[in-house]
């Protein structure tokens, strides 16, 4: 979870369990968009996508697709809009089909991602039409409205480590308000923002493109989307790449319970030693323990004296946590900017304009009301949660003590789902039954999609092959590893999966 899907997968805007028999309430559409199946009204299956140039992305075409609010009762409720995009294969003569993508999060926007993907992976872009979409509930599609900007800012406003009775009551109150507002302000949409509904939107998109089967690539939460789609429509999957898998073998609750440990592990075992090795540059201590002590001292000082970065930006304890945790997603792109920003806080009066700019970027805005709305709806709707609020207060107190970097804010997110109305979303049990060999990519110290969850997902998706990267970045393909990229390209272009699980070295951190 970015905690939720990292910045790397948000540049365009960075967890399953009914059996297949119950999930297949709607038979899959045929390859033709005009083919009705007796369950889905023809106004959906016979629509024509009106392609036009995407704003700001000349290589992309965009369109709007109409979908039912509830695929399990498609005649009920108002229609929804889903924005979709397409990057046509660069070599039509060699075109082998459609590669569908989705965004991480939940809450990331996927509409313009095919353009970036095609630029990074020209060989794949020559062979496939690369398509994506903004999920239901997101901007440019039918949006889910839960909070104003002021309410969102207040949601993460106080120091998350403050476990005083008043602070805990405030956190629980704001979480309950978020859960209630999503129901009251969404016009009845909130219960239908689920991964199960999204994959049915995807299959309609596939049919409207005239593709009998698709290849799929998805990072982070998009691995859940891919795994659910492959489970509900296995005969529509040609090739499936799941990058940095979220733990879809269990529940969202079990997955999120593992994140405080994985973020703390990445911080203490990877970033702090890296920072200490560069004490001559950043002056943050010559050992990991010294660097951690200095970071903790800075955080404590920010409680009473937030750092003023100018332009209305202030660094509070939570902002320090947010900026630090986001930098952990990618060593090459995150470690040096975070170190520069931390050092700049120590000598702000003499910091250069470049250093100040880096600090403003690292400790700037975190997420958005739109992201949090989608994230809350998907994670609270998809799988069951413990609704015992007192138990969450106790459990997250332990996280705050042992894994404080993101464990301190776990109460706000867990309490939202504890207050969320019971969901009617079906449980999707991912098994890999009926699928071709699937390719999975994971790194050992990934902070957001912890390796323990990736291993469980690999075991659940029978017949899959796992490429383990001996590092800690979130998102492996197109991240500087020739070993990983070659494995994915061979698979997507020639269908050649590794014969067995394998490993690749970590990309080097910069700075």
C-alpha positions in Angstrom: 0.0 0.0 0.0 1.5 3.2 -0.6 1.6 2.3 2.1 -0.3 2.5 -0.8 1.6 2.2 -4.2 4.6 4.4 -4.5 5.4 7.5 -6.4 7.1 5.6 -9.1 3.7 4.2 -10.1 1.9 7.5 -9.7 3.8 9.6 -12.1 0.9 9.4 -14.6 -1.8 10.5 -12.2 2.8 3.2 -7.1 -5.1 -8.5 -1.3 -8.4 -12.4 -2.7 -10.7 -14.9 -1.7 -16.0 -16.8 -3.4 -14.8 -19.6 -5.4 -14.7 -19.4 -9.1 -18.2 -20.8 -9.3 -19.6 -17.9 -7.3 -17.4 -15.3 -9.0 -18.7 -16.3 -12.4 -22.1 -14.9 -11.9 -21.7 -13.2 -15.3 -20.3 -15.4 -18.1 -17.3 -13.7 -19.9 -18.2 -11.8 -23.0 -17.0 -13.1 -26.3 -14.2 -11.5 -28.3 -16.6 -9.3 -30.1 -17.9 -6.2 -28.3 -21.3 -6.8 -29.9 -21.8 -10.2 -28.5 -24.3 -10.3 -25.7 -24.4 -13.2 -23.3 -27.9 -13.0 -22.0 -26.9 -11.4 -18.8 -25.2 -8.1 -19.7 -27.5 -5.6 -21.4 -26.7 -4.8 -25.0 -26.2 -1.1 -24.3 -22.9 -2.1 -22.7 -21.7 -4.9 -25.0 -22.7 -3.0 -28.2 -21.3 0.4 -27.4 -18.5 1.9 -29.6 -15.5 3.6 -28.1 -15.1 7.1 -29.4 -11.3 7.4 -29.6 -9.7 10.8 -29.6 -6.2 12.2 -28.7 -5.4 12.2 -25.0 -4.7 15.6 -23.5 -0.9 16.1 -23.2 -0.1 12.6 -24.5 0.1 12.7 -28.3 1.0 9.0 -28.5 -2.2 8.0 -26.8 -5.8 7.7 -27.7 -8.5 8.1 -25.0 -12.2 7.2 -24.8 -15.0 6.8 -22.3 -16.6 3.4 -21.6 -20.0 3.0 -20.0 -20.3 0.3 -17.4 -23.0 -0.8 -15.0 -22.7 0.3 -11.4 -23.1 -3.3 -10.2 -22.0 -6.1 -12.6 -23.9 -8.6 -10.5 -27.2 -6.7 -11.1 -26.4 -4.7 -14.3 -30.0 -3.5 -14.8 -30.0 -1.8 -11.4 -28.7 1.7 -10.6 -27.1 4.4 -12.7 -24.4 3.8 -15.3 -20.8 4.7 -14.6 -18.1 6.1 -16.8 -14.6 4.6 -17.1 -11.9 6.5 -18.9 -9.7 4.2 -21.1 -6.6 4.7 -23.2 -4.6 3.0 -26.0 -1.1 3.2 -27.4 -1.2 1.4 -30.7 1.5 -1.2 -31.6 4.5 0.6 -33.2 4.9 -2.3 -35.7 1.4 -3.3 -36.9 2.9 -6.1 -39.1 4.4 -7.7 -36.0 1.4 -6.9 -33.6 0.6 -9.9 -31.4 -2.3 -8.5 -29.4 -3.3 -6.3 -26.5 -1.3 -5.7 -23.3 -3.6 -4.3 -20.6 -2.2 -2.4 -17.6 -3.7 -1.1 -14.4 -2.4 1.3 -11.7 -1.3 0.6 -8.2 -2.6 2.1 -5.0 -5.5 1.4 -4.7 -5.9 5.0 -5.9 -3.3 5.4 -8.6 -4.4 6.6 -12.0 -3.6 4.4 -15.0 -4.9 6.4 -18.0 -1.6 7.8 -19.3 0.7 5.0 -18.2 0.8 3.2 -21.6 2.8 6.2 -23.0 5.5 5.9 -20.3 5.5 2.1 -20.6 5.9 2.2 -24.4 8.8 4.7 -24.0 10.6 2.4 -21.4 9.8 -0.8 -23.3 10.0 -0.2 -27.1 10.2 -3.8 -28.0 7.0 -4.6 -26.2 5.4 -1.5 -27.5 6.2 -2.6 -31.1 4.3 -5.9 -30.5 1.3 -4.9 -28.5 -1.5 -2.3 -28.3 -0.9 -1.1 -24.7 -4.1 -0.1 -23.0 -5.1 1.1 -19.5 -7.8 3.0 -17.7 -8.7 5.0 -14.6 -10.6 2.7 -12.4 -14.2 3.4 -11.4 -14.2 5.9 -8.5 -11.2 7.9 -9.8 -11.0 11.3 -11.5 -11.8 11.3 -15.2 -14.0 8.2 -14.6 -17.1 8.4 -12.3 -15.4 9.7 -9.1 -16.0 8.6 -5.5 -16.3 11.6 -3.2 -15.6 11.3 0.5 -13.7 14.3 1.9 -13.0 17.9 1.3 -9.3 18.9 1.1 -9.6 20.4 4.6 -11.0 17.1 5.9 -8.3 15.2 4.2 -5.6 17.4 5.7 -7.1 17.0 9.1 -7.2 13.2 8.7 -3.4 13.1 8.8 -2.9 16.3 10.6 -1.9 15.3 14.2 1.3 13.4 15.2 0.4 9.8 14.6 2.7 8.6 17.3 0.7 10.5 20.0 -1.1 7.7 21.8 -2.7 9.9 24.5 -6.4 9.1 25.1 -7.4 12.4 23.4 -5.2 11.7 20.3 -6.5 8.2 20.0 -10.1 9.3 20.3 -9.5 12.0 17.6 -7.9 9.5 15.2 -10.9 7.1 15.6 -13.4 9.9 15.2 -11.8 11.1 12.0 -11.7 7.5 10.6 -15.4 7.0 11.4 -16.2 10.3 9.8 -14.4 9.2 6.6 -16.2 5.8 6.5 -19.5 7.6 7.0 -18.8 10.3 4.5 -17.9 7.8 1.8 -21.4 6.3 2.1 -23.3 9.6 2.4 -21.6 11.7 -0.3 -21.1 9.1 -3.0 -24.6 8.8 -4.2 -24.6 5.1 -3.5 -21.3 4.4 -5.3 -19.1 3.4 -2.4 -20.2 -0.3 -2.1 -19.3 -0.8 -5.8 -15.7 0.4 -5.7 -14.2 -3.1 -5.5 -11.5 -5.1 -7.3 -14.2 -7.6 -8.4 -16.2 -4.8 -10.1 -13.0 -3.4 -11.7 -12.0 -6.7 -13.3 -15.5 -6.9 -14.9 -15.0 -3.4 -16.3 -11.7 -4.7 -17.7 -13.3 -7.6 -19.4 -15.9 -5.4 -21.1 -13.0 -3.2 -22.3 -11.3 -6.3 -23.7 -14.4 -7.2 -25.5 -14.9 -3.7 -26.9 -11.3 -3.9 -28.2 -12.2 -7.1 -30.1 -9.5 -9.1 -28.3 -10.2 -12.7 -27.5 -7.4 -12.8 -24.9 -5.1 -10.2 -23.4 -1.6 -10.1 -21.9 -1.4 -8.2 -18.6 1.2 -6.2 -16.7 0.5 -4.8 -13.3 2.6 -3.4 -10.4 1.7 -3.2 -6.7 -2.1 -3.2 -6.1 -2.5 -3.8 -9.9 -1.2 -7.4 -9.1 -4.4 -7.9 -7.2 -6.4 -6.7 -10.2 -4.5 -9.0 -12.4 -4.8 -12.0 -10.1 -8.6 -11.4 -9.7 -9.1 -11.0 -13.5 -7.1 -14.2 -14.2 -9.2 -16.0 -11.6 -12.6 -14.8 -12.9 -11.7 -14.9 -16.6 -8.8 -17.5 -16.9 -9.6 -18.3 -20.5 -9.1 -14.6 -21.4 -5.5 -14.5 -20.2 -2.6 -15.0 -22.6 0.3 -13.8 -20.5 0.3 -12.4 -17.0 3.1 -10.4 -15.3 2.6 -9.4 -11.6 5.2 -7.0 -10.4 5.8 -6.5 -6.6 2.7 -8.5 -5.6 0.4 -7.3 -2.9 -0.6 -10.3 -0.7 -3.7 -11.4 -2.6 -3.5 -14.9 -1.0 -5.0 -13.4 2.2 -7.1 -10.4 3.1 -6.3 -6.7 3.0 -6.2 -6.7 6.8 -3.5 -9.5 6.9 -1.5 -7.7 4.2 -1.6 -4.3 5.9 -0.7 -5.9 9.2 2.7 -6.9 7.6 3.6 -3.4 6.3 4.8 -1.8 9.5 7.5 -4.4 9.7 8.5 -4.2 6.0 8.8 -0.4 6.0 10.8 -0.4 9.2 13.1 -3.1 7.8 13.8 -1.1 4.7 14.5 2.0 6.7 16.8 0.4 9.2 18.5 -2.2 7.1 18.9 -0.4 3.8 18.5 3.4 4.1 20.2 4.1 7.4 23.4 2.1 6.5 23.5 3.8 3.1 23.2 7.2 4.9 25.8 6.4 7.4 28.3 5.4 4.7 27.9 8.9 3.3 28.5 10.9 6.5 31.1 13.0 4.8 28.4 14.3 2.5 25.2 14.4 4.6 26.7 14.6 8.2 24.0 12.4 9.6 26.2 10.0 11.6 28.8 7.4 10.8 26.8 4.4 11.9 23.2 3.4 11.2 22.4 3.8 14.9 23.8 7.3 15.0 21.8 8.2 11.8 18.6 6.8 13.3 19.1 8.7 16.6 19.6 11.9 14.7 16.5 11.2 12.6 14.4 10.6 15.7 15.8 13.7 17.4 14.7 15.7 14.3 11.3 14.2 14.4 10.9 15.0 18.1 11.9 18.6 17.5 9.3 19.0 14.8 6.4 18.3 17.2 6.8 21.7 18.9 8.7 23.5 16.0 7.6 22.4 12.5 10.1 23.4 9.9 8.9 26.2 7.6 9.9 25.5 4.0 8.2 28.5 2.6 5.3 28.7 0.1 3.0 27.5 2.9 4.8 24.2 3.4 5.7 23.0 6.9 7.4 19.8 7.9 5.6 18.2 10.8 6.4 14.8 12.4 3.9 13.1 10.1 5.4 14.9 7.1 8.8 13.6 8.0 7.4 10.1 8.3 5.6 10.4 4.9 8.6 11.8 3.0 10.9 9.2 4.5 8.6 6.3 3.8 8.0 7.4 0.2 11.7 7.7 -0.5 12.2 4.0 0.5 10.3 2.8 -2.6 13.3 3.2 -4.9 16.9 3.5 -3.7 18.4 5.0 -6.9 15.7 7.8 -7.1 14.8 8.1 -3.4 17.7 7.7 -1.0 19.9 10.7 -2.2 17.0 13.2 -2.3 15.8 12.1 1.1 19.3 12.5 2.5 19.7 15.9 0.9 16.3 17.0 2.3 17.2 15.8 5.8 20.5 17.6 5.7 18.8 20.8 4.4 16.6 20.8 7.5 19.8 21.0 9.6 21.1 24.1 7.8 18.0 25.7 6.2 19.4 29.2 6.5 22.4 28.3 4.4 20.8 25.7 2.2 21.2 26.2 -1.5 18.1 26.8 -3.7 18.5 23.3 -5.1 18.6 21.8 -1.6 15.5 23.7 -0.6 13.7 22.6 -3.7 14.6 19.0 -3.0 13.3 19.3 0.6 10.0 20.8 -0.6 9.6 17.9 -3.0 10.4 15.2 -0.5 8.3 16.6 2.3 5.5 18.1 0.1 2.0 16.9 -0.5 1.1 13.3 0.4 -1.6 11.6 -1.5 -4.9 13.4 -2.1 -8.6 13.1 -1.0 -9.3 11.3 -4.3 -6.6 8.7 -3.6 -7.6 8.1 0.0 -11.3 7.7 -1.1 -10.4 5.0 -3.6 -7.9 3.3 -1.3 -10.4 3.2 1.6 -13.3 1.8 -0.5 -11.3 -0.9 -2.2 -9.5 -2.1 0.9 -12.5 -2.0 3.1 -14.9 -3.5 0.6 -12.8 -6.3 -0.9 -12.2 -8.5 2.1 -13.4 -8.7 5.7 -12.0 -6.6 8.6 -12.0 -7.0 12.3 -14.6 -4.4 13.5 -13.4 -4.4 17.1 -12.1 -0.8 17.5 -10.6 -1.4 20.9 -8.6 -4.3 19.5 -7.2 -2.0 16.8 -6.3 0.6 19.3 -4.2 -2.0 21.2 -2.8 -3.6 18.1 -1.6 -0.3 16.5 -0.1 0.8 19.8 2.2 -2.1 19.5 3.0 -1.2 15.9 3.8 2.4 17.0 6.3 1.1 19.6 8.0 -1.5 17.4 7.6 -0.3 13.8 6.8 3.4 14.1 7.7 4.7 10.7 4.3 3.7 9.2 3.0 1.6 12.1 2.1 4.9 13.9 -0.5 5.8 11.2 -1.9 2.3 10.9 -4.7 3.2 13.4 -6.2 5.8 11.0 -6.4 3.3 8.1 -7.5 0.3 10.1 -10.2 2.2 12.1 -11.7 3.4 8.7 -12.3 -0.2 7.7 -13.4 -1.2 11.2 -16.1 1.5 10.8 -17.0 0.6 7.2 -20.4 -1.1 6.5 -20.3 -4.8 5.8 -19.5 -5.4 2.2 -21.4 -7.6 -0.3 -18.3 -8.0 -2.5 -17.7 -11.7 -3.4 -14.5 -13.4 -2.1 -12.2 -14.4 -4.9 -10.0 -17.4 -4.2 -6.9 -17.1 -6.3 -5.5 -20.5 -7.4 -4.0 -20.2 -10.8 -6.4 -22.9 -12.1 -6.7 -22.8 -15.9 -3.9 -20.2 -16.4 -0.8 -20.3 -18.5 2.5 -20.0 -16.6 2.5 -16.6 -14.8 5.5 -14.4 -14.2 5.9 -12.8 -10.8 8.6 -10.3 -9.7 9.4 -9.3 -6.1 12.3 -7.9 -4.0 13.3 -9.1 -0.6 13.1 -5.7 1.2 10.3 -4.1 -0.7 8.7 -1.8 1.9 5.2 -1.6 0.5 4.6 -5.1 -1.0 6.5 -7.1 1.6 8.3 -10.2 0.4 6.4 -12.5 2.9 3.1 -11.5 1.1 4.7 -12.0 -2.3 5.8 -15.6 -1.3 2.3 -16.4 -0.1 0.8 -15.0 -3.4 3.3 -17.1 -5.4 2.3 -20.2 -3.5 -1.4 -19.5 -4.1 -1.0 -18.9 -7.8 0.0 -22.4 -8.7 2.3 -22.8 -11.7 3.7 -19.3 -11.4 7.4 -18.5 -11.6 8.9 -16.0 -9.2 11.9 -13.8 -10.0 13.3 -12.5 -6.7 15.4 -9.3 -6.8 18.0 -9.2 -4.0 17.2 -5.6 -3.1 14.4 -3.5 -1.7 12.8 -1.5 -4.5 9.1 -1.5 -5.2 8.5 -2.2 -8.9 11.1 -4.4 -10.6 10.5 -4.1 -14.4 12.0 -1.1 -16.0 14.0 -0.3 -12.9 17.5 -0.7 -14.1 17.9 -4.5 -13.8 18.8 -6.0 -17.2 18.2 -9.4 -15.6 14.6 -8.6 -14.7 13.9 -6.7 -18.0 15.2 -9.6 -20.1 13.0 -12.1 -18.3 9.9 -10.0 -18.7 10.6 -9.2 -22.4 11.2 -12.9 -23.2 8.0 -13.8 -21.6 5.8 -11.1 -23.2 7.4 -11.4 -26.6 8.0 -15.1 -26.9 6.0 -16.7 -24.1 9.2 -18.0 -22.6 8.8 -18.1 -18.8 11.7 -19.2 -16.6 11.8 -23.0 -16.1 11.9 -22.5 -12.3 12.0 -19.7 -9.7 15.1 -17.5 -10.2 16.9 -14.5 -8.8 18.4 -11.2 -10.0 20.9 -8.8 -8.4 19.6 -5.5 -7.0 20.0 -2.3 -9.1 22.7 -0.1 -7.5 21.6 2.9 -5.4 22.8 6.3 -6.6 24.7 8.9 -4.6 
